[in-house]
Every structure is written in C-alpha cells, then in structure tokens.
Amino acid sequence: MPDSAESIQVPGLFQRGDFTLHSGEKSGIKIDCDALTDADLDTIAWMLRDRLPLFGRVEGVPTGGLKLAALMERYARPAQSGLLIVDDVLTSGGSMEEQRAGRDAFGAVIFARRKPPSWVMPLFMVAPLLIDGG
C-alpha cells in the first residue's frame, strides 16, 4: 500500500509529483510561487534590494516575474541606468535570456533550479530533482 503522503497532492509552494516544467524538462518537484502571499513577495523584494546593484528600471518575465517586478519598482532609482529583470523560478534560464533580448541588464530570481547565468542572482538555490535522465 503506498504511503498516503505520497499519493495526496497538497497545494503549496513545493509539490511532489511528475511535472513538465516551462522549459520542457520533467521534474519530481514543482515550485508553485502562486502559493506565495503578497506579504511573502514584499519581503522577498526587500531581501533582494540589498543584494542587487542600483537600477533605474525593472521588468518581470511574464507571468511569474510580474508581481515581483511591480514590488521591485519602489526600489528603482530613476537616475540610474541599470535594467533589472526578475522572475520567480529559473530552470534553464531561457525565459530570462528571452526577456533580456541581448540588452545590458542584470537579473534576479526567487528560486534557481541550477546554476544561473552569471548576470542572474538567485535568492535561493534548489537542487534539481529531474526525471528521465535529468
């Protein structure tokens, strides 16, 4: 008989199961940042502000980074020229690169599933639990 904790899906920030990520990769863990409250995101923005260079503009990667970008705008300094790009979870880095579109920018994510590109700073690193050879 399977362990009941294994067979019941409980909504939350971290979920176990068989998931196909935005990148197309398969994973045994889903990080569902929709579970974060507005207060959680506000604190995350506050934590990021001291870890990042000064920036004048901020963009969020649709859709996961939009709420965080809105909260980070209060820390923007219009006199600065830096562009900050934010997202909730980085897996392959493709969405961040697409948003960057070759522009001079630096980035931040709440969670990174693997080492991000050198221009992206993760607040938290999560060891990947990939399925099918990952």
Buried (B, 14 or more C-beta within 10 A) or exposed (E): EEEEEEEEEEEEEEBBEEBEBEBEBBBBBBBBBEEBEEEEBBEBBEEBBEEBEEBEBBBBBEEBBBBBBBBBBEBBEEEEEBBBBBBBBBBBBEBBBEBBEEEEBBBBBBBBBBEBEEBBBBEEBBEBEBBEEE
